């Protein structure tokens, strides 16, 4: 079953704008990861944030984690047309190694 | 970086036939591999966890007799869809992990296999 939900389900912005996606989950986690998927392709790992971390940066990506609210957000700054893709959060309980994916946000960046 | 390949990348078959999909870790040994299914415009659903040398662990609702998984070596896992039907048409993605117990959390994903059953 799906761990949680992501919102928005779809997001359309202009190149140069920032894009924010949110993810909520239901159970205890060891870490939360964000992945990108281009249409019809496999997943690319973007960033991992552990349950004892609150914020993490990687290039134009900024991820926050609020374990009290069981939520995370992914911010892409200065978006580019090449950022157009679906973005998924996935939680890991740290015991089984399983990743449980959110429903995803489809991002369209218009040039 | 760690690379995972899948073969074939796409396959079309007739209803009732069986299809085998291979997942290989090219430059590392994968203790654990995972198989996911993704329907159009939906998220990935975990089907099963495959550990080298042991039986796969299937998620609730996934028929183990229909989706046969074999993890014969540390670099190869196969998924066989037996007696495929049109409702089995989907995008099948595998991932490989160095070890789920060593603190290495990252899974490396294959490019996926698109199965179409006529």
Interface residues (C-beta under 8 A of the other chain):
Chain A: X1 X2 X30 X31 X33 X35 X40 X41 X42 X43 X44 X45 X48 X88 X92 X94 X96 X97 X98 X99 X100 X101 X102 X103 X104
Chain B: X6 X32 X34 X42 X43 X44 X45 X46 X49 X60 X91 X93 X95 X97 X100 X101 X105 X106 X107 X108 X109 X110 X111 X112 X114
